[in-house]
Amino acid sequence: MDVKYDLSEYIRVLKLASTPEWEEFSMVAKVAGAGIFLIGLLGFLMFAIMSFIPGGA
């Protein structure tokens, strides 16, 4: 493990990174929010279905 090489690679990546514009940030936030909502909805539907099946939770 070459620490000098690793640090130079990390610095190179940080120099290439940039702060996203507002439009890009809001799009990523909307997609992430939609994904979280869909996973939660799927979990809730599974819970609701399992609650109605005899012997369920």
C-alpha atoms as an extended CHARMM CRD file, in Angstrom:
* protein
*
        57  EXT
         1         1  MET       CA              0.0000000000        0.0000000000        0.0000000000  PROA      1               0.0000000000
         2         2  ASP       CA              1.6720000000        3.1760000000       -1.2500000000  PROA      2               0.0000000000
         3         3  VAL       CA              0.3800000000        6.0380000000        0.8920000000  PROA      3               0.0000000000
         4         4  LYS       CA              1.8620000000        8.8040000000       -1.3040000000  PROA      4               0.0000000000
         5         5  TYR       CA              0.2300000000        7.3410000000       -4.4080000000  PROA      5               0.0000000000
         6         6  ASP       CA             -3.1030000000        6.9040000000       -2.6280000000  PROA      6               0.0000000000
         7         7  LEU       CA             -3.1050000000       10.4900000000       -1.3590000000  PROA      7               0.0000000000
         8         8  SER       CA             -2.2930000000       11.8640000000       -4.8040000000  PROA      8               0.0000000000
         9         9  GLU       CA             -5.2020000000        9.8800000000       -6.2640000000  PROA      9               0.0000000000
        10        10  TYR       CA             -7.5850000000       11.1840000000       -3.6030000000  PROA      10              0.0000000000
        11        11  ILE       CA             -6.4560000000       14.7550000000       -4.2200000000  PROA      11              0.0000000000
        12        12  ARG       CA             -6.9020000000       14.3010000000       -7.9830000000  PROA      12              0.0000000000
        13        13  VAL       CA            -10.4730000000       13.0800000000       -7.5020000000  PROA      13              0.0000000000
        14        14  LEU       CA            -11.2950000000       15.9590000000       -5.1460000000  PROA      14              0.0000000000
        15        15  LYS       CA             -9.9850000000       18.4770000000       -7.6820000000  PROA      15              0.0000000000
        16        16  LEU       CA            -12.2550000000       16.9970000000      -10.3600000000  PROA      16              0.0000000000
        17        17  ALA       CA            -15.3180000000       17.0340000000       -8.1000000000  PROA      17              0.0000000000
        18        18  SER       CA            -17.6480000000       20.0070000000       -8.3040000000  PROA      18              0.0000000000
        19        19  THR       CA            -20.7170000000       21.2650000000       -6.5080000000  PROA      19              0.0000000000
        20        20  PRO       CA            -23.8770000000       20.3300000000       -8.4250000000  PROA      20              0.0000000000
        21        21  GLU       CA            -26.1680000000       22.9950000000       -9.8140000000  PROA      21              0.0000000000
        22        22  TRP       CA            -29.5570000000       23.4350000000       -8.1760000000  PROA      22              0.0000000000
        23        23  GLU       CA            -31.3860000000       21.6410000000      -11.0170000000  PROA      23              0.0000000000
        24        24  GLU       CA            -29.1250000000       18.5870000000      -10.7540000000  PROA      24              0.0000000000
        25        25  PHE       CA            -29.4190000000       18.4920000000       -6.9670000000  PROA      25              0.0000000000
        26        26  SER       CA            -33.2060000000       18.7870000000       -7.0150000000  PROA      26              0.0000000000
        27        27  MET       CA            -33.5000000000       16.0270000000       -9.6400000000  PROA      27              0.0000000000
        28        28  VAL       CA            -31.3430000000       13.6670000000       -7.5650000000  PROA      28              0.0000000000
        29        29  ALA       CA            -33.3570000000       14.5270000000       -4.4510000000  PROA      29              0.0000000000
        30        30  LYS       CA            -36.6510000000       13.8220000000       -6.2550000000  PROA      30              0.0000000000
        31        31  VAL       CA            -35.4440000000       10.4720000000       -7.5790000000  PROA      31              0.0000000000
        32        32  ALA       CA            -34.0910000000        9.4470000000       -4.1640000000  PROA      32              0.0000000000
        33        33  GLY       CA            -37.3290000000       10.5470000000       -2.4810000000  PROA      33              0.0000000000
        34        34  ALA       CA            -39.4170000000        8.6100000000       -4.9870000000  PROA      34              0.0000000000
        35        35  GLY       CA            -37.3000000000        5.5140000000       -4.3760000000  PROA      35              0.0000000000
        36        36  ILE       CA            -37.6810000000        5.7970000000       -0.6060000000  PROA      36              0.0000000000
        37        37  PHE       CA            -41.4380000000        6.2920000000       -1.0150000000  PROA      37              0.0000000000
        38        38  LEU       CA            -41.8000000000        3.2620000000       -3.3030000000  PROA      38              0.0000000000
        39        39  ILE       CA            -39.8140000000        0.9900000000       -0.9760000000  PROA      39              0.0000000000
        40        40  GLY       CA            -41.9180000000        2.1650000000        1.9810000000  PROA      40              0.0000000000
        41        41  LEU       CA            -45.1320000000        1.6340000000        0.0400000000  PROA      41              0.0000000000
        42        42  LEU       CA            -44.0400000000       -1.8610000000       -0.9620000000  PROA      42              0.0000000000
        43        43  GLY       CA            -43.2220000000       -2.7030000000        2.6650000000  PROA      43              0.0000000000
        44        44  PHE       CA            -46.5630000000       -1.3500000000        3.8450000000  PROA      44              0.0000000000
        45        45  LEU       CA            -48.4770000000       -3.3140000000        1.2150000000  PROA      45              0.0000000000
        46        46  MET       CA            -46.6510000000       -6.5050000000        2.1750000000  PROA      46              0.0000000000
        47        47  PHE       CA            -47.4760000000       -5.8600000000        5.8440000000  PROA      47              0.0000000000
        48        48  ALA       CA            -51.1340000000       -5.1790000000        5.0370000000  PROA      48              0.0000000000
        49        49  ILE       CA            -51.4510000000       -8.3470000000        2.9480000000  PROA      49              0.0000000000
        50        50  MET       CA            -49.7150000000      -10.4680000000        5.5980000000  PROA      50              0.0000000000
        51        51  SER       CA            -52.0280000000       -9.0460000000        8.2720000000  PROA      51              0.0000000000
        52        52  PHE       CA            -55.0970000000      -10.3590000000        6.4710000000  PROA      52              0.0000000000
        53        53  ILE       CA            -53.7020000000      -13.8380000000        5.8410000000  PROA      53              0.0000000000
        54        54  PRO       CA            -54.6330000000      -16.2510000000        8.6570000000  PROA      54              0.0000000000
        55        55  GLY       CA            -51.6690000000      -16.8750000000       10.9280000000  PROA      55              0.0000000000
        56        56  GLY       CA            -49.9690000000      -13.6430000000        9.8420000000  PROA      56              0.0000000000
        57        57  ALA       CA            -48.3390000000      -11.0790000000       12.0690000000  PROA      57              0.0000000000
